[in-house]
């Protein structure tokens, strides 16, 4: 039976892995799997690519653990690896066709069916759908930087590290991406009201 590491801080889990307790890495995977997939999916816009990116990122993270700064949290460090891996996949052109988030997925459910908050009123659900559709219309640069900030919950410095750009550039790109998203959402709303 595997030891329970759920209450063990990230740094201690990393130290256990480095000391040879390889099964402890499963705990790091458990802690980061969902946000890593969401971030990879947002950047790659494809389920299979996102899965590949997450798997590749875990391999990279495992190999890089000896260089991990134990004073940092594992999650943001790992999400930076996920972001770099996803962006690299896009730049190499090694990706599958994108699939809109509101198309039925493998389980046959659309984004509207999968909305996490069933307590939202219809207007709130429509707002979420508008944002998702607006995100799909953004450039890769805008979508990626928003994904790093929103999905990855990375700080500006971590985004700068992931993209290898200055923090000031991160701030200006985020501002432009937010403006572009707002414009797309407004276009969607306007087209809906013209019908």
C-alpha positions in Angstrom: 0.0 0.0 0.0 1.3 3.4 -1.0 1.9 6.0 1.8 -0.6 8.9 1.9 1.1 12.1 0.9 -2.0 14.3 0.5 -1.1 16.5 3.5 2.6 16.7 2.7 3.9 20.1 1.4 5.1 20.2 -2.2 8.8 20.6 -1.2 8.7 17.5 1.0 7.0 15.5 -1.7 9.7 16.6 -4.2 12.4 15.6 -1.7 10.8 12.2 -1.3 10.9 11.7 -5.1 14.5 12.8 -5.2 15.3 10.4 -2.4 14.0 7.5 -4.5 10.4 7.3 -3.5 9.2 7.5 -7.1 5.6 6.8 -6.1 5.5 10.1 -4.4 5.5 11.8 -7.8 1.9 10.5 -8.2 0.9 13.0 -5.5 2.4 15.9 -7.5 0.4 14.6 -10.5 -2.8 14.4 -8.5 -2.3 18.0 -7.4 -1.7 19.4 -10.8 -3.4 17.2 -13.3 -6.7 19.2 -13.7 -5.2 22.7 -14.0 -2.5 21.4 -16.3 -5.0 19.9 -18.6 -7.2 23.0 -18.6 -4.2 25.2 -19.5 -2.9 22.8 -22.2 -6.4 22.5 -23.7 -6.9 26.3 -23.7 -3.6 26.8 -25.5 -3.7 23.9 -28.0 -7.5 23.9 -28.5 -7.5 20.2 -28.9 -8.1 17.4 -26.4 -5.5 14.9 -27.8 -2.9 17.6 -28.0 -3.6 18.7 -24.5 -3.2 15.2 -23.2 0.1 14.8 -25.1 1.3 18.2 -23.7 0.5 17.2 -20.1 2.2 13.8 -20.5 5.3 15.4 -22.0 5.3 18.0 -19.3 5.3 15.4 -16.5 8.3 13.7 -18.1 10.1 17.1 -18.3 9.2 18.0 -14.8 10.4 14.7 -13.4 13.7 15.0 -15.2 14.0 18.6 -14.0 13.2 17.9 -10.3 16.8 18.0 -9.2 16.8 21.7 -10.3 13.5 22.5 -8.6 13.7 25.4 -6.1 12.2 23.9 -3.0 11.2 27.4 -1.8 8.6 27.6 -4.6 5.3 25.9 -5.0 5.3 23.0 -7.4 2.0 23.9 -9.2 3.1 27.2 -10.8 6.5 25.8 -11.7 4.9 22.8 -13.4 2.3 25.0 -15.2 5.1 27.0 -16.6 6.5 23.8 -18.1 3.0 22.9 -19.5 2.7 26.4 -21.1 6.1 26.1 -22.7 5.4 22.6 -23.9 2.0 23.6 -25.4 3.5 26.8 -27.0 6.3 24.7 -28.5 3.9 22.2 -29.9 2.0 25.1 -31.6 5.1 26.7 -33.0 6.3 23.4 -34.4 2.9 22.9 -36.1 2.7 19.5 -34.6 -0.9 19.7 -33.6 -4.3 18.3 -34.6 -7.2 20.4 -35.9 -8.7 22.6 -33.3 -12.1 21.8 -31.9 -14.4 24.6 -30.6 -15.1 24.2 -26.9 -18.8 24.2 -27.5 -18.8 21.2 -29.8 -19.6 17.9 -28.2 -16.6 16.2 -26.7 -15.7 12.5 -26.5 -18.4 12.1 -23.8 -21.0 13.7 -26.1 -21.5 16.8 -24.0 -21.1 20.4 -25.1 -19.6 23.2 -23.1 -23.0 24.3 -22.1 -23.7 20.8 -20.6 -20.4 20.9 -18.7 -20.8 24.4 -17.2 -19.4 23.9 -13.6 -22.0 26.1 -11.9 -25.5 24.8 -12.5 -26.8 27.5 -10.1 -26.1 30.2 -12.8 -29.2 31.8 -14.3 -29.6 31.5 -18.1 -28.0 34.9 -18.6 -25.0 33.9 -16.5 -24.6 30.7 -18.5 -24.9 32.7 -21.7 -22.1 35.1 -20.5 -19.8 32.1 -19.9 -20.6 30.7 -23.3 -19.9 34.1 -24.9 -16.5 34.3 -23.2 -15.6 30.8 -24.3 -16.6 31.5 -27.9 -14.8 34.9 -27.7 -11.6 33.1 -26.5 -11.8 30.8 -29.5 -11.8 33.8 -31.8 -8.6 35.3 -30.3 -5.2 35.0 -31.8 -2.9 32.3 -30.4 -0.8 35.0 -28.6 -3.9 36.6 -26.9 -5.5 33.2 -26.0 -2.2 31.8 -24.7 -1.4 34.8 -22.4 -4.9 34.8 -21.0 -4.7 31.1 -20.4 -1.5 31.5 -18.5 -3.0 34.1 -16.3 -6.5 32.8 -15.9 -6.3 29.0 -16.3 -2.8 28.7 -15.0 -3.2 31.3 -12.3 0.4 32.3 -12.9 1.9 35.5 -11.7 3.2 38.0 -14.2 6.8 37.0 -13.4 6.0 33.3 -14.0 4.3 34.2 -17.3 7.3 36.2 -18.3 9.5 33.2 -17.6 7.3 30.8 -19.5 7.2 33.1 -22.6 10.7 34.4 -22.2 9.6 38.0 -22.3 9.9 41.0 -19.9 7.2 41.5 -17.2 6.2 44.8 -18.8 5.5 43.0 -22.1 3.4 40.5 -20.2 1.3 43.3 -18.7 0.8 45.1 -22.1 0.0 41.8 -23.9 -2.5 40.9 -21.2 -4.2 44.3 -21.5 -4.5 43.9 -25.3 -5.7 40.4 -24.9 -8.4 41.5 -22.5 -9.5 44.2 -24.8 -9.6 41.8 -27.8 -11.7 39.3 -25.7 -14.1 42.1 -24.7 -14.5 43.1 -28.3 -15.2 39.6 -29.4 -17.8 39.1 -26.7 -19.5 42.3 -27.6 -19.6 41.2 -31.3 -21.2 37.9 -30.2 -23.8 39.7 -28.1 -24.6 42.2 -30.9 -25.1 39.4 -33.5 -27.4 37.6 -31.1 -29.6 40.7 -30.6 -29.7 41.4 -34.3 -31.5 38.1 -35.0 
